[in-house]
Structure formats: structure tokens, C-alpha cells
Amino acid sequence: MSEGEKLGLRERKKLETREALGWATVRLVVERGMDNVSVEDIAAEAGVSPRTFNNYFSSKAEAIAARHLARVRQITVLFQARPATEPLWQALTAAVVEQAGIGHGPPDPKWLTGVKLMIAERALQSAFVEAAIVSGRELAVAVAARTGTDVDRDLYPRLVAAAVGAANQVATEQWLAADPPIPLAPLLREALDQFSAGLPDPSA
């Protein structure tokens, strides 16, 4: 069951508004650049008033950070929804690729350029690190529950969660740096497959 399904109608509406504002902020900042997007632009894109934006977020950076946190937390939600009989790394890979929501083709170069500029914003760096810590802990708890380990006493669930985070980050960095652009999904799968195989020495 998703977060939205657990909430009442009023709470779901607030969650939907928050998500719409976060996504509108990301979309406009990627298209135009941080300095060329106003709160009024974002509110209009989301179909609400500027006052509504300010009720949810104190800045554009906060809205982007919230969207990023929601996105990475979704990996845990998708992982928990996988069949219990599915092998661990297969379930994790499926969740990561599904969360990315990107097809197998190369991305639009203009969009890619905008994403690079957005994530380079200094105002977002600490927020991205915090999102990784929060989402990593939640994934570790889910891994512990699936594997019968203790998230506080055993290294395994936290190591797995850290590996998933590292695979996601490294694959995304390679995707952003590729020239010409390449698909993200195969990179994510390859990175997680290597962790699943125990990172064998490629020179051996």
C-alpha cells in the first residue's frame, strides 16, 4: 500500500499538491535554470497560488530537495512490493529501475543538460546528502525485514542499502557524463549486477 492510500482524502490532497509543486519546480528549473524560475512560475505550472507554494516550501531548493527525497524513498516502497520469493538482488534491481522511470532509449540532450545544471546547484548539495541518509536507512530496514537480519546489529542490511545507493549514484553520474547520451536503465542494472556478483575483479 502506498503512502497516499494510507491517508484520508484531505491528507492525500495535501500530499498530491506537495508532489505537484515539487515536480513543477524540478521541471521548470531543468528547462530554464534556477535563477530563471520564480515562485509564481511554479505555482502557475502546478495550478495553485504562490501563497500555496509558500505554505509547503520556503524556497525552490527545498521543493527540489523534497521531490528528490520522495523519489529515492520510492525505491523502498517498490522493493517491499516485490514478491517475497524473488531473490534479493533481483527485487532490488527491479525496484531501482522502476523508480528511475526512464525507458531504454537515450535521454533528450536538452533535458540532460538542465539536470546537470540543477544538481550542480550548491544550495541542493546538502539536501541530496541528507536524502541519501534518510532513504538509505529506510531501505536497510526493509532489507532487514526481508532477510531476517537486524538493522542495528547486523552489517548486512546496511551494507546492501549502501551498495544500492552507491550503484544508483555511480550509474547516474556515468549517465550524465556520457557523450553522446546513453540510456540509464542498462547502467543501473549493470551496477547492481556487479554488486550482486560480489564485485569480481575485471582484470582476473
C-alpha positions as CSV (number, residue, x, y, z in Angstrom):
1,M,0.0,0.0,0.0
2,S,1.4,3.4,-1.0
3,E,1.7,6.4,1.3
4,G,-1.2,8.1,-0.5
5,E,-3.5,5.0,0.0
6,K,-2.9,5.1,3.8
7,L,-4.1,8.7,4.2
8,G,-7.5,10.2,4.3
9,L,-8.9,12.4,1.5
10,R,-7.7,15.7,2.9
11,E,-4.2,14.3,3.6
12,R,-4.0,12.7,0.1
13,K,-4.9,16.1,-1.4
14,K,-2.1,17.8,0.5
15,L,0.3,15.1,-0.5
16,E,-0.7,15.4,-4.1
17,T,-0.3,19.2,-4.0
18,R,3.2,18.9,-2.4
19,E,4.2,16.4,-5.1
20,A,2.8,18.5,-7.9
21,L,4.7,21.6,-6.6
22,G,8.0,19.6,-6.2
23,W,7.7,18.2,-9.7
24,A,6.8,21.5,-11.3
25,T,9.8,23.1,-9.6
26,V,12.2,20.4,-10.9
27,R,10.7,20.5,-14.4
28,L,10.9,24.3,-14.7
29,V,14.4,24.6,-13.2
30,V,15.7,21.9,-15.6
31,E,14.2,23.7,-18.5
32,R,15.1,27.3,-17.6
33,G,17.7,27.2,-14.8
34,M,17.3,28.0,-11.1
35,D,17.7,31.8,-11.5
36,N,15.1,32.0,-14.3
37,V,12.2,30.4,-12.4
38,S,10.0,32.3,-9.9
39,V,7.6,31.0,-7.3
40,E,4.9,32.5,-9.4
41,D,6.0,30.4,-12.4
42,I,6.0,27.2,-10.3
43,A,2.6,27.9,-8.8
44,A,1.1,28.5,-12.2
45,E,2.6,25.3,-13.5
46,A,1.1,23.4,-10.6
47,G,-2.3,25.1,-10.9
48,V,-2.1,26.7,-7.4
49,S,-1.4,30.2,-6.0
50,P,2.0,31.4,-5.0
51,R,0.7,31.5,-1.4
52,T,0.1,27.8,-1.6
53,F,3.7,27.2,-2.7
54,N,4.9,29.2,0.3
55,N,2.7,27.1,2.6
56,Y,4.6,24.0,1.6
57,F,8.1,25.2,0.9
58,S,10.3,28.0,1.9
59,S,12.4,28.0,-1.3
60,K,12.8,26.4,-4.7
61,A,15.7,24.4,-3.3
62,E,13.6,23.0,-0.6
63,A,10.9,22.0,-3.1
64,I,13.5,20.2,-5.3
65,A,15.1,18.5,-2.3
66,A,11.7,17.3,-1.2
67,R,11.0,15.9,-4.6
68,H,14.4,14.1,-4.7
69,L,13.8,12.6,-1.2
70,A,10.3,11.3,-2.3
71,R,11.9,9.8,-5.4
72,V,14.7,7.9,-3.7
73,R,12.3,6.7,-0.9
74,Q,10.1,5.2,-3.5
75,I,12.8,2.6,-4.1
76,T,12.0,1.1,-0.7
77,V,8.2,1.2,-1.4
78,L,8.7,-0.7,-4.7
79,F,11.1,-3.1,-3.2
80,Q,8.7,-4.0,-0.4
81,A,6.0,-4.7,-3.1
82,R,8.1,-7.3,-4.9
83,P,7.2,-11.0,-4.4
84,A,8.7,-12.4,-1.2
85,T,10.1,-15.4,-3.2
86,E,12.0,-13.2,-5.6
87,P,15.8,-13.2,-5.0
88,L,17.0,-10.2,-3.0
89,W,19.2,-8.5,-5.7
90,Q,16.7,-9.2,-8.4
91,A,14.0,-7.5,-6.4
92,L,16.3,-4.5,-5.6
93,T,17.3,-4.1,-9.2
94,A,13.6,-4.2,-10.4
95,A,12.7,-1.6,-7.8
96,V,15.6,0.8,-8.7
97,V,14.9,0.5,-12.4
98,E,11.2,1.0,-12.0
99,Q,11.8,4.0,-9.7
100,A,14.0,5.6,-12.3
101,G,11.0,5.7,-14.6
102,I,13.3,6.0,-17.7
103,G,13.0,4.0,-20.8
104,H,15.8,2.1,-22.5
105,G,16.5,4.9,-25.1
106,P,19.0,7.8,-24.6
107,P,17.6,10.9,-22.9
108,D,16.9,14.2,-24.6
109,P,20.2,16.2,-24.6
110,K,18.5,19.5,-23.6
111,W,16.8,17.8,-20.6
112,L,20.1,16.1,-19.7
113,T,21.9,19.5,-19.7
114,G,19.3,21.0,-17.5
115,V,19.6,18.2,-15.0
116,K,23.3,18.6,-14.8
117,L,23.0,22.3,-14.1
118,M,20.3,21.7,-11.5
119,I,22.2,19.1,-9.4
120,A,25.3,21.3,-9.5
121,E,23.5,24.0,-7.5
122,R,25.3,24.4,-4.2
123,A,22.0,25.0,-2.4
124,L,21.0,21.5,-3.2
125,Q,24.1,19.5,-2.3
126,S,23.5,19.1,1.5
127,A,19.8,18.3,0.8
128,F,20.8,15.5,-1.6
129,V,23.2,14.0,1.1
130,E,20.5,14.1,3.7
131,A,18.1,12.4,1.3
132,A,20.6,9.6,0.8
133,I,20.9,9.1,4.5
134,V,17.2,9.0,5.2
135,S,16.3,6.8,2.2
136,G,19.3,4.5,2.9
137,R,18.1,3.9,6.5
138,E,14.6,3.1,5.3
139,L,15.9,0.7,2.6
140,A,18.1,-1.0,5.2
141,V,15.1,-1.6,7.5
142,A,13.2,-3.2,4.5
143,V,16.2,-5.4,3.6
144,A,16.5,-6.5,7.2
145,A,12.8,-7.4,7.3
146,R,13.2,-9.4,4.1
147,T,16.4,-11.2,5.1
148,G,15.7,-11.8,8.8
149,T,18.6,-9.7,9.9
150,D,18.8,-6.9,12.5
151,V,19.3,-3.4,11.0
152,D,21.0,-2.2,14.2
153,R,23.2,-5.2,15.0
154,D,24.0,-6.8,11.6
155,L,26.1,-5.2,8.9
156,Y,24.3,-6.9,6.1
157,P,21.2,-4.8,5.6
158,R,23.0,-1.5,5.9
159,L,25.7,-2.7,3.5
160,V,23.1,-3.7,1.0
161,A,21.3,-0.4,1.3
162,A,24.6,1.5,0.9
163,A,25.5,-0.6,-2.1
164,V,22.2,0.2,-3.8
165,G,22.7,3.9,-3.1
166,A,26.3,3.8,-4.5
167,A,25.1,1.8,-7.6
168,N,22.4,4.4,-8.2
169,Q,24.7,7.3,-7.8
170,V,27.6,6.0,-9.9
171,A,25.3,4.8,-12.7
172,T,23.6,8.2,-12.7
173,E,26.9,10.0,-12.8
174,Q,28.0,8.0,-15.8
175,W,24.7,8.6,-17.5
176,L,25.0,12.3,-17.0
177,A,28.6,12.4,-18.3
178,A,28.1,10.2,-21.3
179,D,28.7,11.9,-24.7
180,P,26.7,11.0,-26.7
181,P,23.8,10.4,-24.3
182,I,23.1,6.8,-23.4
183,P,20.2,5.0,-21.6
184,L,20.1,4.9,-17.8
185,A,18.3,1.6,-17.2
186,P,21.1,-0.6,-18.5
187,L,23.7,1.2,-16.4
188,L,21.6,0.7,-13.3
189,R,21.2,-3.0,-14.0
190,E,24.9,-3.4,-14.7
191,A,25.9,-1.6,-11.5
192,L,23.6,-3.7,-9.3
193,D,24.5,-6.9,-11.1
194,Q,28.1,-6.2,-10.2
195,F,27.3,-5.8,-6.6
196,S,25.2,-8.9,-6.7
197,A,28.1,-10.9,-8.1
198,G,30.4,-9.6,-5.4
199,L,32.3,-7.1,-7.5
200,P,34.5,-9.6,-9.2
201,D,37.9,-8.3,-10.3
202,P,37.5,-7.4,-14.0
203,S,41.2,-8.0,-14.7
204,A,41.2,-11.5,-13.4
